[in-house]
Amino acid sequence: MLSVDLLLTNATLLTLNPTGDVYSSGAIAITGDTITAVGPAHEIAAQYTAAQIIDCGGKVVMPGLVNAHTHVPMTLLRGLADDLRLDVWLLGYMMPVEREFVSPDFCRLGTLLACAEMIRSGVTAFADMYYFEEDVAKATAEAGMRALCGQTVLKFPSPDAGSYEDSLAYTRDFIQRWKNHPLIVPAPAPHAPYTCTAEILQACSSLAAEFDVPLHIHLSVGQEAESVRGQSSGRPLRAR
């Protein structure tokens, strides 16, 4: 028999394999941070042994959920100025509050709270866009979650930068230090077409291409499409 570190047995096992198999009595063999095998419990038990065996008691074991867009430190701003039109809420309330109160400690504490809430809900990975993203990355790694951490770039001053040039410099440094981390994927995050210039979008795109990392952006949100059409001949995805 093959030896692994951990066996999860007696589980209702949901897979995301090509055939979408579901095992009513399934098991998972794990070595380090890698899933070695999944399948019917009797088959896994016949092939693998482990120092630690956890009986899941028939509970569902499934791939972790992914939150594809977050601003995790904003857990600390929950409920502030709700039920307003997006542009009024963002430009009239949230951004002024953020410029006043958002700091590295704010981002760390908000991220830890968000990670705890996501873990309790079955989320194991997320894509974030915020300020002081290195502090978001540190807190996320400390919580043991995976994340794409996008450093926000704007055309006006933000909590962590006096200009977009400062944001780009911060983002470059952030990417260089976190590239190839086992849990964190660093990325530039130009906030949106209506809060960035064409120059900023091009600079962020070039930065992502230079380091072969993703780019995270808001697109076609709220009144953005109408605003872009008023300035160019296309919608945001086609704007030049």
For each residue, the residues with C-beta under 8 A, 3 or more apart:
1: 46 47 48 49
2: 29 36 47 48 49
3: 48 49 50
4: 7 29 30 31 36 48 49 50
5: 30 31 32 50 51 52
6: 29 30 50 52 53 54
7: 4 27 28 29 30 44 45 48 49 50 52 53 54
8: 11 27 28 30 54 56 61
9: 27 41 44 45 53 54 55 56
10: 25 27 41 55 56 57 58
11: 8 23 25 26 27 28 41 56 58 59 60 61
12: 22 23 24 25 26 58 59 60 61
13: 22 23 26 27 28 38 60 61 62
14: 22 60 61 62 63
15: 20 21 22 23 38 63
16: 20 63
17: 20 21
18:
19:
20: 15 16 17
21: 15 17
22: 12 13 14 15
23: 11 12 13 15 26 27 38 39 40 41
24: 12
25: 10 11 12 40 41 42
26: 11 12 13 23 38 39 40 41 44 61
27: 7 8 9 10 11 13 23 38 39 40 41 43 44 45
28: 7 8 11 13 35 37 38 44 61
29: 2 4 6 7 35 36 37 38 44 47 48 50
30: 4 5 6 7 8 34 35 36
31: 4 5 34 36
32: 5
33: 182
34: 30 31
35: 28 29 30 38
36: 2 4 29 30 31 48
37: 28 29 44 47 48
38: 13 15 23 26 27 28 29 35 44
39: 23 26 27 43 44
40: 23 25 26 27 43 44
41: 9 10 11 23 25 26 27 44 45
42: 25 45 46
43: 27 39 40 46 47
44: 7 9 26 27 28 29 37 38 39 40 41 47 48
45: 7 9 27 41 42 48
46: 1 42 43
47: 1 2 29 37 43 44
48: 1 2 3 4 7 29 36 37 44 45
49: 1 2 3 4 7
50: 3 4 5 6 7 29 53
51: 5
52: 5 6 7
53: 6 7 9 50
54: 6 7 8 9
55: 9 10
56: 8 9 10 11 59 61
57: 10
58: 10 11 12
59: 11 12 56
60: 11 12 13 14
61: 8 11 12 13 14 26 28 56
62: 13 14 122
63: 14 15 16
64: 122 123 124 125
65: 121 122 123 124
66: 123 124 125 126 127
67: 70 118 123 125 126 127
68: 126 127
69: 127 129 216
70: 67 114 126 127 128 129
71: 74 128 129 130
72: 75 110 111 114 115 126 128 130 136 140
73: 76 102 106 107 109 110 111 114 130 131 132 136
74: 71 77 78 110 130
75: 72 78 110 113 114 117
76: 73 106 109 110 113
77: 74 80 94 97 98
78: 74 75
79: 82
80: 77 93 94 97
81: 84 89 92 93 94
82: 79 89
83:
84: 81 88 89 92 93
85: 88 89 222
86: 89 90 221 222 223
87: 90 91 92 222 223
88: 84 85 91 92 93
89: 81 82 84 85 86 92 93 94
90: 86 87 93 94 95
91: 87 88 94 95
92: 81 84 87 88 89 96
93: 80 81 84 88 89 90 96 97
94: 77 80 81 89 90 91 97 98
95: 90 91 98 99
96: 92 93 99 100
97: 77 80 93 94 100 101
98: 77 94 95 101 102 131 158 159
99: 95 96 102 157 158 159
100: 96 97
101: 97 98 106
102: 73 98 99 106 107 131 132 159 160
103: 106 107 132 159
104: 107 108 132 135
105: 108 109 135
106: 73 76 101 102 103 109 110 132
107: 73 102 103 104 110 111 130 131 132 133 135 136 139
108: 104 105 111 112 135 136 138 139
109: 73 76 105 106 112 113 139
110: 72 73 74 75 76 106 107 113 114
111: 72 73 107 108 114 115 135 136 139 140 143
112: 108 109 115 116 139 142 143
113: 75 76 109 110 116 117
114: 70 72 73 75 110 111 117 118
115: 72 111 112 118 119 139 140 143 145
116: 112 113 119 120 143
117: 75 113 114 120 121
118: 67 114 115 121 123 124 126 145
119: 115 116 122 123 124 143 145
120: 116 117
121: 65 117 118
122: 62 64 65 119
123: 64 65 66 67 118 119 126 145
124: 64 65 66 118 119 145 146
125: 64 66 67 145 146 147
126: 66 67 68 70 72 118 123 145 146 147 148
127: 66 67 68 69 70 147 148 150 216
128: 70 71 72 133 136 140 147 148 149 150 216
129: 69 70 71 150 152 189 191 216 218
130: 71 72 73 74 107 133 136 150 152
131: 73 98 102 107 151 152 158 159 160
132: 73 102 103 104 106 107 135 136 159 160
133: 107 128 130 136 137 149 150 151 152 174 186 189
134: 137 138 149 151 174 177 178
135: 104 105 107 108 111 132 138 139
136: 72 73 107 108 111 128 130 132 133 139 140 147 149
137: 133 134 140 141 147 149 174 178 181 184 186
138: 108 134 135 141 142
139: 107 108 109 111 112 115 135 136 142 143
140: 72 111 115 128 136 137 143 145 146 147 149 183 184
141: 137 138 144 145 181 183 184
142: 112 138 139
143: 111 112 115 116 119 139 140
144: 141 183
145: 115 118 119 123 124 125 126 140 141 183
146: 124 125 126 140 183 184
147: 125 126 127 128 136 137 140 183 184 185
148: 126 127 128 184 185 187 214 216
149: 128 133 134 136 137 140 174 178 184 185 186 187
150: 127 128 129 130 133 186 187 188 189 214 215 216
151: 131 133 134 167 170 171 174 186 187 188 189
152: 129 130 131 133 158 167 189 190 191
153: 164 167 168 171 188 189 190 191 196 200 203 204
154: 157 158 161 164 167 191 195 196 200
155: 164 195 196 197 200
156: 195
157: 99 154 161 162 163
158: 98 99 131 152 154 161 167
159: 98 99 102 103 131 132
160: 102 131 132 167 170
161: 154 157 158 164 166 167 170
162: 157 166
163: 157 166 167
164: 153 154 155 161 167 168 196 197 200
165: 168 169
166: 161 162 163 169 170
167: 151 152 153 154 158 160 161 163 164 170 171
168: 153 164 165 171 172 188 200 203 204 207
169: 165 166 172 173
170: 151 160 161 166 167 173 174
171: 151 153 167 168 174 175 188 189 204 207
172: 168 169 175 176 207
173: 169 170 176 177
174: 133 134 137 149 151 170 171 177 178 186
175: 171 172 178 179 186 187 188 207 211 213
176: 172 173 179 211
177: 134 173 174 186
178: 134 137 149 174 175 181 184 185 186
179: 175 176 186 211 213
180:
181: 137 141 178 184 185 186
182: 33
183: 140 141 144 145 146 147
184: 137 140 141 146 147 148 149 178 181
185: 147 148 149 178 181 213 214
186: 133 137 149 150 151 174 175 177 178 179 181 213
187: 148 149 150 151 175 208 213 214 215 216
188: 150 151 153 168 171 175 204 207 208 213 215 216
189: 129 133 150 151 152 153 171 204 215 216 217
190: 152 153 195 196 200 201 204 215 217
191: 129 152 153 154 195 196 217 218
192: 195 196 217 218 219 221 224
193: 196 201 217 219 224 228 236 239
194: 224 227 228
195: 154 155 156 190 191 192
196: 153 154 155 164 190 191 192 193 200 201 204
197: 155 164 200 201
198: 201 202 240
199: 202 203
200: 153 154 155 164 168 190 196 197 203 204
201: 190 193 196 197 198 204 205
202: 198 199 205 206
203: 153 168 199 200 206 207
204: 153 168 171 188 189 190 196 200 201 207 208 215
205: 201 202 208 209 215
206: 202 203 209 210
207: 168 171 172 175 188 203 204 210 211
208: 187 188 204 205 211 212 213 214 215
209: 205 206 212
210: 206 207
211: 175 176 179 207 208
212: 208 209
213: 175 179 185 186 187 188 208
214: 148 150 185 187 208
215: 150 187 188 189 190 204 205 208
216: 69 127 128 129 148 150 187 188 189
217: 189 190 191 192 193
218: 129 191 192 221 224
219: 192 193 224 236 237
220: 224 225 235 236 237
221: 86 192 218 224
222: 85 86 87
223: 86 87 226 227
224: 192 193 194 218 219 220 221 227 228 236
225: 220 228 229 235 236
226: 223 229 230
227: 194 223 224 230 231
228: 193 194 224 225 231 232 234 235 236 239
229: 225 226 232 234 235
230: 226 227
231: 227 228 239
232: 228 229 239 240
233:
234: 228 229 237 238 239 240
235: 220 225 228 229 238 239
236: 193 219 220 224 225 228 239
237: 219 220 234
238: 234 235
239: 193 228 231 232 234 235 236
240: 198 232 234
